[in-house]
Amino acid sequence: MPSSDEETPVSRFHPDPPEPDQLAVAAGVFALLSDPTRLHLLWLLAGREADVGQLTEACGASRTAVSQHLAKLRLAGLVESRRRSRHSIYRLRDGHLRRLVLEALNHADHVITGEPFHD
């Protein structure tokens, strides 16, 4: 087990050709990420857990829209929720999704600013 000073290695390479079911699951994730409000919610959750009220305030969408997007994300297994008193607290399900969201936004930064792309 790595010490607290060492980082766990991150796999950036998938050595085997993807199976059809893997491609379908990945395409489903990208489909969910294709909505700007859902992407914004996932970005917010990449930084911290939050309830619907906090997410509504931070992203500027209506509470109803945020709740509907969170329901889709939860049903797809991208976010998890837990109860705290009368509130549902949402968080991202895993670090792969966190990195995917952040990388997509980093890519967008390069497209918008014209900064050269890199690995």
VEXKEFI-356427 format. One line per field, with one value per residue: residue in three letters; x, y, z of N, C-alpha, C in turn; residue number from 1. Coordinates in nm, 3 decimals, padded with zeros to 5 digits. Layout:
// VEXKEFI-356427
guke <- c(ALA ...) .
n_c1 <- c(X ...) .
n_c2 <- c(Y ...) .
n_c3 <- c(Z ...) .
ca_c1 <- c(X ...) .
ca_c2 <- c(Y ...) .
ca_c3 <- c(Z ...) .
c_c1 <- c(X ...) .
c_c2 <- c(Y ...) .
c_c3 <- c(Z ...) .
nuza <- c(NUM ...) .
// end
This chain:
// VEXKEFI-356427
guke <- c(MET PRO SER SER ASP GLU GLU THR PRO VAL SER ARG PHE HIS PRO ASP PRO PRO GLU PRO ASP GLN LEU ALA VAL ALA ALA GLY VAL PHE ALA LEU LEU SER ASP PRO THR ARG LEU HIS LEU LEU TRP LEU LEU ALA GLY ARG GLU ALA ASP VAL GLY GLN LEU THR GLU ALA CYS GLY ALA SER ARG THR ALA VAL SER GLN HIS LEU ALA LYS LEU ARG LEU ALA GLY LEU VAL GLU SER ARG ARG ARG SER ARG HIS SER ILE TYR ARG LEU ARG ASP GLY HIS LEU ARG ARG LEU VAL LEU GLU ALA LEU ASN HIS ALA ASP HIS VAL ILE THR GLY GLU PRO PHE HIS ASP) .
n_c1 <- c(00.086 00.061 00.243 00.125 00.241 00.284 00.140 -00.138 -00.098 -00.225 -00.418 -00.374 -00.404 -00.562 -00.505 -00.620 -00.826 -01.140 -01.442 -01.770 -01.969 -01.826 -01.774 -02.036 -02.114 -01.928 -01.998 -02.252 -02.190 -02.061 -02.280 -02.440 -02.272 -02.296 -02.478 -02.484 -02.571 -02.576 -02.304 -02.195 -02.300 -02.168 -01.905 -01.915 -01.964 -01.729 -01.561 -01.667 -01.904 -02.257 -02.587 -02.915 -03.007 -02.768 -02.638 -02.820 -02.808 -02.538 -02.515 -02.712 -02.938 -03.287 -03.440 -03.598 -03.499 -03.234 -03.279 -03.396 -03.182 -02.992 -03.125 -03.117 -02.837 -02.785 -02.934 -02.791 -02.564 -02.354 -02.343 -02.376 -02.599 -02.675 -02.860 -02.902 -03.040 -03.316 -03.222 -03.082 -02.759 -02.525 -02.265 -01.979 -01.938 -01.692 -01.331 -01.249 -01.454 -01.442 -01.187 -01.236 -01.434 -01.291 -01.077 -01.217 -01.304 -01.058 -00.963 -01.152 -01.072 -00.828 -00.922 -01.078 -00.901 -00.688 -00.449 -00.168 -00.221 -00.149 00.000) .
n_c2 <- c(-00.118 00.225 00.488 00.776 00.989 00.906 00.882 00.698 00.495 00.602 00.464 00.528 00.409 00.175 -00.142 -00.360 -00.434 -00.269 -00.426 -00.481 -00.427 -00.266 -00.043 00.044 00.117 00.321 00.503 00.568 00.709 00.932 01.036 01.122 01.318 01.507 01.709 02.045 02.138 01.904 01.838 02.059 02.014 01.772 01.865 02.039 01.849 01.711 01.850 01.856 01.711 01.771 01.912 01.928 02.193 02.344 02.277 02.378 02.653 02.699 02.628 02.760 02.664 02.565 02.435 02.211 02.122 02.062 01.855 01.664 01.615 01.513 01.280 01.131 01.101 00.957 00.722 00.623 00.553 00.728 00.918 00.913 00.902 01.003 01.011 01.290 01.400 01.571 01.599 01.500 01.407 01.447 01.287 01.225 00.909 00.781 00.814 00.794 00.910 01.169 01.250 01.231 01.429 01.660 01.653 01.682 01.945 02.073 02.023 02.176 02.429 02.457 02.458 02.691 02.894 02.868 02.771 02.554 02.202 01.915 01.620) .
n_c3 <- c(00.000 -00.085 00.076 00.263 00.135 -00.121 -00.446 -00.568 -00.850 -01.165 -01.414 -01.748 -01.983 -02.181 -02.241 -02.384 -02.670 -02.678 -02.570 -02.711 -02.512 -02.332 -02.493 -02.533 -02.271 -02.219 -02.423 -02.333 -02.100 -02.213 -02.351 -02.139 -02.039 -02.234 -02.197 -02.103 -01.845 -01.688 -01.709 -01.577 -01.318 -01.256 -01.259 -01.039 -00.838 -00.856 -00.701 -00.443 -00.210 -00.230 -00.172 -00.329 -00.316 -00.281 -00.521 -00.706 -00.656 -00.721 -00.994 -01.131 -01.261 -01.257 -00.959 -01.007 -01.257 -01.185 -01.000 -01.171 -01.350 -01.170 -01.093 -01.332 -01.355 -01.124 -01.165 -01.379 -01.252 -01.211 -01.012 -00.657 -00.377 -00.044 00.258 00.467 00.734 00.624 00.371 00.057 -00.012 -00.261 -00.451 -00.662 -00.818 -00.869 -00.910 -01.177 -01.329 -01.226 -01.320 -01.595 -01.639 -01.559 -01.742 -01.984 -01.955 -01.936 -02.194 -02.334 -02.247 -02.387 -02.652 -02.653 -02.570 -02.741 -02.661 -02.698 -02.752 -02.544 -02.389) .
ca_c1 <- c(00.000 00.143 00.240 00.040 00.311 00.286 00.012 -00.176 -00.082 -00.347 -00.411 -00.411 -00.397 -00.643 -00.426 -00.697 -00.932 -01.266 -01.552 -01.891 -02.037 -01.747 -01.799 -02.172 -02.115 -01.852 -02.080 -02.359 -02.132 -02.043 -02.413 -02.482 -02.186 -02.319 -02.565 -02.405 -02.611 -02.525 -02.158 -02.169 -02.326 -02.059 -01.787 -01.934 -01.948 -01.588 -01.492 -01.721 -02.042 -02.351 -02.728 -02.982 -03.010 -02.634 -02.611 -02.907 -02.749 -02.407 -02.519 -02.806 -03.056 -03.398 -03.432 -03.659 -03.405 -03.121 -03.327 -03.412 -03.049 -02.932 -03.191 -03.058 -02.699 -02.788 -02.981 -02.681 -02.453 -02.243 -02.340 -02.438 -02.659 -02.700 -02.951 -02.857 -03.162 -03.416 -03.154 -02.999 -02.626 -02.475 -02.121 -01.940 -01.922 -01.553 -01.227 -01.242 -01.548 -01.386 -01.080 -01.297 -01.497 -01.186 -01.004 -01.304 -01.302 -00.923 -00.963 -01.229 -00.985 -00.734 -00.997 -01.124 -00.789 -00.587 -00.326 -00.134 -00.258 -00.037 -00.042) .
ca_c2 <- c(00.000 00.345 00.574 00.893 01.082 00.852 00.878 00.572 00.510 00.620 00.400 00.617 00.328 00.053 -00.221 -00.455 -00.373 -00.268 -00.515 -00.403 -00.377 -00.155 00.072 00.092 00.186 00.447 00.593 00.615 00.812 01.052 01.091 01.196 01.436 01.599 01.818 02.141 02.145 01.784 01.851 02.156 01.946 01.678 01.944 02.082 01.732 01.669 01.924 01.830 01.664 01.883 01.878 01.988 02.338 02.397 02.260 02.472 02.787 02.707 02.612 02.856 02.600 02.555 02.320 02.097 02.074 01.999 01.727 01.570 01.576 01.426 01.150 01.061 01.066 00.852 00.598 00.575 00.510 00.823 00.983 00.841 00.993 00.953 01.100 01.361 01.464 01.573 01.630 01.402 01.461 01.381 01.287 01.143 00.768 00.735 00.904 00.792 01.010 01.299 01.284 01.249 01.561 01.763 01.650 01.741 02.090 02.117 02.022 02.294 02.547 02.465 02.495 02.829 02.990 02.846 02.718 02.428 02.076 01.837 01.498) .
ca_c3 <- c(00.000 -00.089 00.193 00.242 00.047 -00.257 -00.514 -00.630 -00.995 -01.242 -01.545 -01.856 -02.103 -02.178 -02.335 -02.464 -02.751 -02.602 -02.606 -02.743 -02.392 -02.279 -02.580 -02.506 -02.142 -02.235 -02.504 -02.245 -02.013 -02.294 -02.378 -02.020 -02.027 -02.345 -02.155 -02.025 -01.704 -01.621 -01.699 -01.469 -01.191 -01.231 -01.222 -00.900 -00.751 -00.859 -00.596 -00.309 -00.200 -00.219 -00.183 -00.444 -00.298 -00.309 -00.662 -00.778 -00.639 -00.788 -01.140 -01.189 -01.319 -01.162 -00.867 -01.075 -01.357 -01.114 -00.946 -01.282 -01.398 -01.069 -01.100 -01.446 -01.322 -01.021 -01.229 -01.464 -01.166 -01.212 -00.881 -00.545 -00.280 00.092 00.331 00.588 00.781 00.517 00.246 -00.012 -00.041 -00.381 -00.477 -00.777 -00.782 -00.870 -00.959 -01.323 -01.377 -01.188 -01.415 -01.726 -01.640 -01.554 -01.869 -02.087 -01.938 -01.973 -02.340 -02.374 -02.224 -02.499 -02.772 -02.641 -02.556 -02.844 -02.602 -02.765 -02.686 -02.489 -02.318) .
c_c1 <- c(00.090 00.134 00.155 00.106 00.312 00.146 -00.012 -00.161 -00.218 -00.328 -00.459 -00.417 -00.481 -00.585 -00.505 -00.800 -01.064 -01.369 -01.675 -01.963 -01.960 -01.771 -01.938 -02.179 -02.043 -01.933 -02.196 -02.311 -02.116 -02.177 -02.462 -02.399 -02.216 -02.411 -02.487 -02.443 -02.561 -02.374 -02.121 -02.191 -02.214 -01.931 -01.797 -01.910 -01.806 -01.510 -01.539 -01.859 -02.133 -02.494 -02.789 -02.982 -02.876 -02.602 -02.695 -02.848 -02.620 -02.418 -02.620 -02.927 -03.167 -03.380 -03.489 -03.563 -03.287 -03.163 -03.342 -03.278 -02.981 -02.995 -03.136 -02.917 -02.692 -02.832 -02.873 -02.561 -02.335 -02.232 -02.410 -02.500 -02.673 -02.789 -02.879 -02.976 -03.266 -03.353 -03.083 -02.869 -02.569 -02.323 -02.095 -01.914 -01.775 -01.459 -01.212 -01.332 -01.496 -01.279 -01.135 -01.359 -01.391 -01.106 -01.086 -01.301 -01.163 -00.909 -01.036 -01.148 -00.889 -00.804 -01.032 -01.009 -00.687 -00.455 -00.296 -00.176 -00.133 -00.091 -00.054) .
c_c2 <- c(00.123 00.422 00.695 00.994 01.035 00.855 00.738 00.590 00.518 00.554 00.498 00.541 00.204 -00.041 -00.314 -00.382 -00.377 -00.365 -00.428 -00.348 -00.262 -00.029 00.130 00.169 00.320 00.548 00.650 00.724 00.942 01.117 01.173 01.322 01.541 01.715 01.915 02.148 02.023 01.791 01.949 02.091 01.848 01.751 01.991 01.966 01.675 01.737 01.893 01.770 01.787 01.831 01.955 02.140 02.402 02.389 02.357 02.612 02.802 02.702 02.704 02.795 02.595 02.430 02.194 02.037 02.003 01.863 01.623 01.523 01.483 01.288 01.068 01.013 00.954 00.719 00.538 00.530 00.605 00.901 00.892 00.946 00.922 01.054 01.162 01.445 01.457 01.595 01.507 01.471 01.379 01.390 01.203 01.002 00.726 00.839 00.904 00.900 01.150 01.341 01.308 01.387 01.671 01.767 01.710 01.894 02.147 02.122 02.147 02.422 02.566 02.510 02.644 02.928 02.979 02.798 02.583 02.306 02.002 01.710 01.526) .
c_c3 <- c(00.000 00.042 00.162 00.150 -00.098 -00.316 -00.567 -00.781 -01.064 -01.377 -01.651 -01.989 -02.084 -02.282 -02.427 -02.549 -02.674 -02.660 -02.637 -02.620 -02.327 -02.361 -02.554 -02.374 -02.153 -02.316 -02.421 -02.151 -02.092 -02.328 -02.259 -02.000 -02.132 -02.311 -02.068 -01.877 -01.629 -01.605 -01.587 -01.332 -01.157 -01.194 -01.078 -00.803 -00.754 -00.748 -00.455 -00.318 -00.187 -00.225 -00.300 -00.434 -00.330 -00.458 -00.747 -00.773 -00.721 -00.941 -01.207 -01.258 -01.214 -01.075 -00.932 -01.177 -01.291 -01.060 -01.056 -01.336 -01.299 -01.070 -01.216 -01.415 -01.218 -01.081 -01.319 -01.382 -01.165 -01.081 -00.780 -00.453 -00.146 00.161 00.449 00.631 00.669 00.380 00.189 -00.049 -00.157 -00.389 -00.601 -00.731 -00.777 -00.931 -01.110 -01.381 -01.345 -01.289 -01.555 -01.739 -01.644 -01.683 -01.982 -02.077 -01.966 -02.124 -02.392 -02.355 -02.341 -02.627 -02.768 -02.640 -02.669 -02.791 -02.667 -02.682 -02.641 -02.428 -02.172) .
nuza <- c(1 2 3 4 5 6 7 8 9 10 11 12 13 14 15 16 17 18 19 20 21 22 23 24 25 26 27 28 29 30 31 32 33 34 35 36 37 38 39 40 41 42 43 44 45 46 47 48 49 50 51 52 53 54 55 56 57 58 59 60 61 62 63 64 65 66 67 68 69 70 71 72 73 74 75 76 77 78 79 80 81 82 83 84 85 86 87 88 89 90 91 92 93 94 95 96 97 98 99 100 101 102 103 104 105 106 107 108 109 110 111 112 113 114 115 116 117 118 119) .
// end
